[in-house]
Amino acid sequence: MSAIILGIETATDACSVAIITPTQTCNLFVIEPQAHAKLLLGMVDQICTQAGVTLKDIDAFAFGSGPGSFTGVRIAASVVQGLAFGVSKPVIAVSSLQALAQQEFNVHGSELVAALLDARMQEIYYGSYKANANGLMMPLSEDMLKKPEEFTIDIAAPCVAVGTGVAAYGEIIKHRNPNLVIDASILHPRAQEIVQLAEEEFKRGVVLQPSEAIPTYIRDDVAKKSKKNPD
């Protein structure tokens, strides 16, 4: 079953939007820290024009649900909620770490990936993923929060580590995991992997009502902070 899906990913300093249709994938990607709220709706309009579709043509709206920047994942969830409510279409939540692992597979073909995002406060968000027969990265465990010096990968096969967590704590992570391969070229999750993974969920009927588009924070104390200190 083919579908038109619009995806948003803003869990890091990168802001990206993508649309997948039965015949093409269109994507926009910029790194603009703290500018997501200002840029996002304009990027949605731009990508719809590029793909030749209107919001009413879209079958589902997908978003990177985190973990990541508290402000970023909240923006993605709220924008997707508003768009989906407006045209009465479902929502699909995709782990931002899963999208990051999928990007590593898409770009370099790595079938076993540790996705790490800098969680601030001397911590990292982490998830491990393995490619299935269809080339989609599937979780080997739940996404979690760790201190870099406590991170170990308990996988015998060669594994590639990607993400802003690698950029921030690569030496510490490598010291604890000498067999881990570091790929510093893949840092930020992208919307084009969000829609790729969401397409499979849509086929399986795994969708949400717009009101159920909730960010994944993992770190509970951050989610409870005042808006004055969102990250």
N, C-alpha and C positions, 0 to 999 in steps of 0.2 A: 504494500500500500504506500504510494508516494504521497508526500505531503510538503507543504511550504511552512518552514519553521524559521522564526526570527529569534536570534539569541543575543544575550547581553552578558559581558564579563567585565566586572570592575572591582575584583577582589584585591588588586594590587595597584601600583602606580599607573598601570596600563589601563586604558579604556578602549573597549572594542565591541563592535556590533557585527553580526553576520546574518545572512539569510541563505538557507538551503532550499532549492526547488528540485523538481524531478530532473531538471536539465543543467543546473549550475549551482555554484556556491559563490556568493559575493561577501566580501569582508572589508571592514575598516578597522585599523589598529593605530592608536597613538599612545605615547607615554606622556601623560600630563598630570603630575601629582596634584591632588586636591582640586581638580577641575572637572571631575566626572559629572557632577550635577549640572554644570554649565554646558557641557559638550553633548551629553547623551541624546537628548531628544533631537537635536540637529543631526547627529549621526544616524539616528533611526530614519529620519526623513530622507537623508542622503542615500542610505543603503536601499531603501524601498524604491527610490527613483532609479538607482543603478540596476536593481533586479527587475524593474518593470512591474512591480506589484504595489497594491495598496494594503493598508492594514486589514481591510475586510477580506482580502484574499488569503491571509495567513491562517493556517490551521491550528497552530499552537505557538506559544511564546516560551522560550527557554531562558534560564539565567544561571550564571555561576553562583551557587548558593553559599560559597565559602568552603572552608574557612579562609579568612584573610582579614583585610582591614575592616573593622567594624562599620565604619562609615561607608566603605565601598560596597560591601555585601548588602547593606541596608538600602543603598541607592538602587542597586540592581533589582532587588526584590520589590521595592515600591514602584519603580518604573514599569516593570513587567506586570505587576498587579493592575496598575492603571490602564495600560495598553490592553490587557486581556479583558478587563471589565468592560472597556469601551466597545469591544466588538464581540463580547460573549464567547470567548474562546478559552481553551484550557491552558494550563501552565505546566512546564516540566522543569524540575530542579536538578541540576547536575553539579557534582562536587568540583570545585575549582582545582583541587589536587588531581582528580581524575582527568580533567581537561589538560592539565599540565603534563601528565604522563602520556596522554594520547598525542600531544604535540611532539614529544620525544620520539614516539613510535612513527608518527607521520613523517618527520623530518629525517630521522636517522635509522629507523627500523629496529630500535631496541625493544625487545620483547619483555624485559623485566626492568621495571623502573621504580625508583624511590623518588617521590615528589615532595619537595621540602620548600615551604614558604616561611620567610622571616615573620615571626609573630610579635616582634618587638619584645621588650622586657627580658632579653637574653633567652628567648625560647623560639622554637620552631613548630609549625604545623607540619605533620608528616602523614603520608599514606603510601603504601606499596601496592603496585599494580602489575598485572601480567596480561599480555595480549592473548585473546582467544582466537579461535580458528577463523573468525571474520575480521581479525585485525583491530578489534576493539579492546581497550584496556579495562580489565575487570579487577575489582579490589581483592587483595589478599587478606586485608584486615580493615578494621574501621579507621577512619582518619582520626588522628590524635594530636595531642600537644606534648612536646618534650623539651628538655633542655639539651642544647647541642652536645654537651659533654656526656649526656646519658643516651644519646642515640646510637643504637647498634642495629645492623640489618642481619637478621637471622635467616639468611637465604644462601644456600651453597652455590647456586648458579651465578654467573656473572650478572651484575646489576648496575644500572646507570642511575646516578643521582642528578636531579635537575632542580631549578627553581631559585628564588631569591634567598632561600635558606642556605643554599650552597654558596652563593656569592658572599653572604655575610659570615658564614661559619665553616667555610670549606676546609681549612687547615685542621680545625678541631674534629670535624666529621671524618676526614680522611685518616687522621691519626687513630681514631677509634675503629675505623673500618678500612684497613689497608687494601682489601680486595675490591672495594667499591670504586667504580669508574665515575669520575666527575665530569659532567658536561655543563660548562658555564655558559654555553651559547643559548640554552633554553632557560629563560628566567621567569617570564610572565605568562600565565594562562591566557588563551585567546578565545574569542567568541566562535571562531570557525570550528574549533573542537567541541565547544558547547553544543552547537547545532548538530554536529556529526553524531555525538553520543545521544542527544535528545531524539534524533530521528529513530534510533533503535527502540528507545523507550516508548515513543509514540506508536510504533508498529505493534508493540506488546500491550498497548492500552494503559501504560503506566503514566497517568497524567493527574494533575491536581486542579482543583477549583482555584480561581485567582486569589481568594481569601486564604488559601493554604500555602501561598508562596512565602515561605518563612526562611530567613537566613540561617546558616549553620555557623554558630559562633565558637563552639567547643569551650572557649575560655569564658565561663559564666560570669566572673567578676567584671570582665570588660563589657559584657552586654548590659550590665547593671549600672555602668558609670553614667555620670551626668553627660548631657550632650556637649558640655563645655570641654570635655576630654574624651572624645569618641574613640580614640585609638590608644 
